[in-house]
């Protein structure tokens, strides 16, 4: 079956659901990375699947991450060895099998400045060595992720030219994984599931959810479709408690700042700056596509109603600027910003003090009606979360299913590094689309959608015909990340409208 998602397929599959006499095997509520992962896992096991998403793929938390595929290093400091190793294993699966076209090795540099004492530097070095041990235990070769090492001052400045040179004693380097983009991973998961027969329905709100199905409200056409299901999995993230009452979450807001690369002089590694007074918290400056740098990350409690699009607080912006500036030769100011973004982590309330101390271990819960909810976790471990949720649901029903296949199942566009290097397309397209890059080039003009951007009209058209984009917001805010900079978004609006009407 085709992996292409588009408006015509959505209309056809909604009509098929309305006429269906038999229940589907699995209904997934939520189109973020975990929901798309559940849909793929279920479809790969030979089950019939419907994924219902109220907005768009990766509309929520899944598009607001740091775009890192972590090896679990930070969890070692708190003694969470199991979570740390799980992260390292899942990182290995992503970078070598599932999505080698979307994940690459990224050096992360801790500059040793006067503010970092010898004891602090020794602690970081020990942590990096433990990270090396995690990588080895997960089976990731050094040719994929090099071992950590000490850097001289000149090497630090080659990686991060704007680091303060005065008093610089060199640095420490550790290699981790970085996604080209988190939303692109979600789209690839959903399309791969669609290729295995899953119905992926965006702009379809699931209401009246129970263990026997839900009512889907089509937010485009206005109709309602009753879907009966043998298994219902709630993967709505921070909105999980709105789908199934009784789920108590403690959302935590993570904020990032968006800068032009020019503000960092051509940063080509993750610049990692310790937070003063903390032993296990850092602020990162991470190179990103479209000539940008993302600076994050905060961890602030976010009580109250859950907004569709969270907003950073002024205090968070000040905190990030102050911390990253402690390592720079020339301080950055709010005037240098292109934009900001924030996401909410769906943490299960465990009664701990700060949200930064709440466990990142995911949880699978089953309500009295039989709905299985999966919450917590993090982007890197989405595949394991999906597997655990589906296994728990299958244990409650005699529904026959094959074993999980997602450990070795490549996503659409994936290929071995040698094959990717031979794809006849520009490198930036191969990093976004893998082996599909030539098909993207053939989808339309290679004209940039706005001055200073490398995204082309062909990419926007491909998003509409193959990636399920239904609106200009889908195109600019999720299939591409143009919308993270307000001026660029305005400049690209007309091109997005043209792509949808083509």
N, C-alpha and C positions, 0 to 999 in steps of 0.2 A: 504494500500500500504506500501511496505517496506520503512524504513527510511535509508537504506544503500545507501551511495553514493560511487561510484567507477568508474573506467575507462570504464567498460563494459556498465554501465547504462548511462554514459555520451554519449558514441557513439550511443547507441540506441535512446536516446532522441533527439540528434541532427538530426538523420535520420528521426525521426517522424516529427520534425519541418520542415524539407526540403520538406516533402510530404504533409504537412497540407494544407487544403483548406480554413479553417475558421481562422479568427484572434484569438489570445489569448485574454483573458480579460485584463490581466495586464502584462506588461513588466517592470521589475525592472533593472535599470542599476547601478551596484555597489554591491559588496558582502561583505561589512563591516557590522557592527552591525545594522545600520539603514536599509540598503538594505535587509539584512536577516530578520529583523523585519517586513518590509513591505511585503516581500514574504510570511511570516508566517501569518500575519494578513489577507492578501488577500486570501490565500488558506483556512484559517479557516472560511472565509465568504462564501466559496463555489465557488470561482472564479478560472478560469484556469490561471496559473502563469508561467512565465519564468523569472528566475534571470540570468543575464549575468554579469560575472566578468572577467575583462581583465587578471588578474593574478590568485590569489588564494583567498579563503575565509579568511577574516581578514588580507589581505596583507598590507593594509594601516594603517591609524590612529588607528583602532580598536585593533591592537595588541601592541600598544606602550603606553597604559595608565598606571596609577599607580596601576591598578587592584583593585581599591576601588569602592565600591557602596556607594556613598556619600548621606548623608541625607540633603545636601544643606546648611550646617552651614555657610560656608563662604559668601553666598549670603545675609544673614541677615544683615551683617555689612554694606553692600552697599544699604540696603533698598529694595532689590529685594525679598520681602516676597513671592510673587507668585511663583517664580522660586524655592525658598527654599522649599516651601510646596510641589510643584510638585515633587521635588527630593525625599523628604521624603516618599511620597505616592508610587512612583515608586520603591524605595528601599524596601518598605514593600512587594510589589507585587513580586519582585525578590527573596527576602530572605524567604518568607513564601509560595509562590505558584508556581512561574515560575521555579525557579532553586535553591531550597534549598540544592541540592547536590553540587552546585558550589559556593554558597555564605555562608560565616560564619561570626559570630560576631567577631570583632577585637577591643580590647582595644587600644586606642591611648593615649599616656602619654606625658604630657608637664612637664618636670622637672623644678622645681623652683630653678634656680641657681642664683648666685649673679648678673648676667647680666639681669635677669628678675625682675624688681622692683615690689613693692607691687601694684602700680597702674596697671601695665601691667598684673600681675597675676589676679587682680580683673576683668579686662576686659575679660580675657580668661574665667574666671569662669562664668561671666554673659553670655558669648557666649555659653558655654556648657549648662547652664540652659535653654537658648532659644532653643538649640538643643533638650533637653529633651521635651520641649513643642511641638516642631515639631514632634518628634516621637510619642507622645501621640495623637496629632491631626491626624496623619496618621493611627492610630489604631494599631501600633506595640507594643505588650506587653513587659513589662520589663523582662519577662522570655526569650525573644528572643534577645533584646538589652537592657542590664541593664542601669539604670540611671547613670549619671555622678556623680563623687564623688572626694573628696580630698584623697590623698595618703600620707602615711608617707615615709620618706627617704628610709627605708629598703624595702618597697613595690616597690618603683621606681626601686631600684637596682635588685630586683628579676625579674622584667619585662625586664629591660635593664641594664645588669651587667656592661657595659663599660661606663655608665654615670659618669661624674666626681663627686666624693663624697664630695670633699672639698666645704663647703658652701651650700650644697644641703639642701633645706628647705622642701623637700617632692615634691609632684607633683599633677597634676590634670589629671583625667582620664575621657575619653569620649568614648562610644562604637559606632562604625560604622560598615558597611559591607565591607567584602573583598572577591573578587573573587579568586578562585583557579587559574584561568587564564582567561584573557579577550578573547583570541582567541578561547578557548574552548567554551565560551558562544556563539560566532558567529557560530561555527560548530554545536552546539546543536540547535540553531535557524534554521539553514539551513536544518538540517536533519529532524527536526520536520515538517518544511514546505514540504519537500520532501515526508514525510509520508502521507501528506494530498494531494499529487498529484502535487506539484510544480516541475518544471524542473529547477534544480540548475546546471548551466553550467559555470564552471571555465575555464580559458584560452580561453575565448570567448570575444573579444573586440567588443563593440557596437559602430558603426560609422554611419554617416548619420542619426542621431537620430532626429525624429520629433514626433509630437503628434500622428502619425499614425503607428509608429513602428521604426525599425532600421535594419541595416545590421549587422549581427553577423559574425565576422571573427574568424574562428577556428584557434587558434595559435598552435595547435598540428597537425592537418591534413592539414591546409592551405586553406580549402574551405570556401566559404561564404554562409550564409543562411539568406535570407530575412524574417524577422519576422514582420507580421502585428499585431497590438495590438489596442484594444479599449481604453486602458489607458497606458500611459508611465510615469514612475516615475524615476527621476534622483536622485539617492542616492549615488553619486560618491564622496561625501566628498570634500576634498580639490581640487579634479579634476573636480568638478561640472561645473566650467566655461569652461572646455575643451569639455564637453559633450553638454552644452547649452550655446552659446555665450551670453554675457550680464550679466552673474552672476558675481558680483564683491565681491571677498572674501578678507579677510585680515588674512592670515595664521599666526598662532602663534606657535612657537616651544617649546615643553616641553621635557626636557632632564632628563634622569635617569642614575645613575651609578649602576653597579652590583658588589657587594662584596660577599666574602664567609662569611657564618655565623660565622666562627671562628674569623673574624675581630670584631664581635660584642658580642662575648662571649655567644652566645645562646639567641639572641633577641627573645622574644615571645610576643611582642606588637609593635604597631607602635610608634616609637620615634618621637615626634613632637617638632621641634625647631623653635621658632620665628625668622623671618628674621630681623636683626637689622635695626631700622629706619622705619619699616613697621608695620601697625596696623592690617593687615588682611592677611599676607602672612607667610607661614611656609615652612620649609623643612622637609620631612618625611624620616625616615628609616623604611622600611617595610619588615617583614619576608616573604620569598617566598619559593616555592618548590625547590627541588634539593639542599638544604642546602645553599641558597643564601639570600641576603638582597638587596632590591632595595632602592636607595637613590635618591629622586627627590623632587621638580619639578621646572623647570624654566618656564618662560613665556616671550619669546623673539620674537619680530617681525621677520618674515621670508619672506621678499619680493623676487620677482623674480620667475624664473621657478620653478615648483614643482618637486622635485626629487622623484624617486620611493622609495628610502630609505634615509630619512634625516640623517644628521650627526651632532652630538653635536659640539659646538665650544669649544675651549680651555678655553675661559672666563666662559662658563657655568660650565665646570668641576671644575674650580677653585672656582666659587661661591658656588657650592654644597658642595665641600670639606670644604671650609672655614666655612660655616654655620653649618654643622653637627659637625665639629670639636670643635665648641664653646661649645658643650655640653658633649664632651667626655674626659675621663681621659687621654687616650693616642691618640694623633691625628692620623688620617689615612692619607695615602699618595697615589699618583698615582700608586705606586708599589703594593698596595694592591688590585687594581682593577682586576676583572675578565673580565669586558667588559663595554660597555655603549650602550644606545639606546635613540633615539629621535623620536618624532612624531609631526605631524602638526595638530593643531586644525582648523577645517573649519569654522572660524568666519566670520559672515557677516559684511562688512565694514560699520560702523555707524559714522565714522568721529571722534571718540574719540581719546584721546592722546595715552596712552600706551595700548598695547594689553591686559595687565592684567585688564584693566578697561572696555574692550569691553563686552557687555552683552552676557551671555551664553544662552539666550533664543533662541530657534530654530525659524526658519522662513520657511514658505511654500510659494513658488512663482510659478506662472504659466506664461510661455512665450506665445507669439502670436500663436505658432503652437499647443499649448495645452499640452506641456510637463510640468509636475508638478515637481518642484525641492524642496528638503528639505535639509536645511543646518543649521549650528550652533548646539546648544544643547551640550549634553555630553553623555557618555556611559550609565550612570544610567537612563537617560530619553529616551533611544532609543525607547521603546515601545510606549510611548506617541507621539513621533515624527512620528513613522510609522503610528499610528492611525490617526493623524491629516493630514498627507500627503494623505493617502488613502481616508479619508473622503472628502478632498478638491477635489480630482480627481473624486470621485463618484458623487459629487454635480454637475459636469459639464456634466454628461452623464446619459442616462436613464437605464444604466446597473443595473439590480436587484442584490442586495447583502444583505446578512444577517448582523445584527449588529456585531460590533467588539466583539470578544470572548477572546482576549489575556490577559485580566485581570485575568482570572481564568484557563488559558490553560497551563498545565505543559509541560516542555520541555522533550525530550527523556532523560531517566535516572533519572528524578525527582521522589521524593517520600517524604512522611512525615518523620521527624527525626527518629521516632521509627522504621519505615520500613528500613531506610538507615542503622541504627545501627545493623540491623539483616542480612544485606547482607553478604554472606560468602566470603569475600575478604579482603585483607589488607586495612587499613584505607586510605592510600594515593591513592589507586585506586578508592575507593568509592568516595573520594573527587574530582576525575577527571571524573569519569564515572557514578556515582550513581548506580542504579540498574543494569546497564550493566556491572559492574565490573567482574562478573563471566564469561560473554561472552568474555571479553578481556583476562582473564586468559586462556580460552580455545583456543584462537587464535594462540598460539605459545609458545615457551619456555619462562620461567620466568627468563631468563638470562639477567642481566643488559647489556645495549648496550655499556657501557664503564666503566672503574673503577671509583668509587666515585659517580656514578649516580644511581638513583633508577628506571629510565625508562627502560623497558624491551623490548626485541625483539617482544614479544606478542603485546605490545602497538603499535609498529610501523606497524606490520602486520594488526592489527585492523584498524589503520588509513587508510591503503591502501584499505582494503576491505569494510569498513563501513563509513569512514569519508571523502572520496573524495580526498585523497592525491595522487598526480600524479607524484611527483618528490621528490628527497632527500631534497630539500629546504622546500617543504611542510611539510615533516616529522619532520625535525630538527628545523625549524624556526617558525612553527605555530601549528601543532598538538601537538608538545612538544616544550619546550623553551630551549632545549639543546644549540641551536645556540647562545644564549646570552653570552656564554663564548666561546671564540675562540678555546681554547685548547680542551674543551669537544666536540665541534662540529667536529673537526678533528678526534678525537678518535672514534666518533659514525658514521662517514661517511660510513664505510664498512657495518655496521649493517643496515643502512638505505637502502643501495643498495640491500642487501639480502632480506629485507622486501618487496621491490617493485618487485623483481624477483620471489618471492615464489609463 
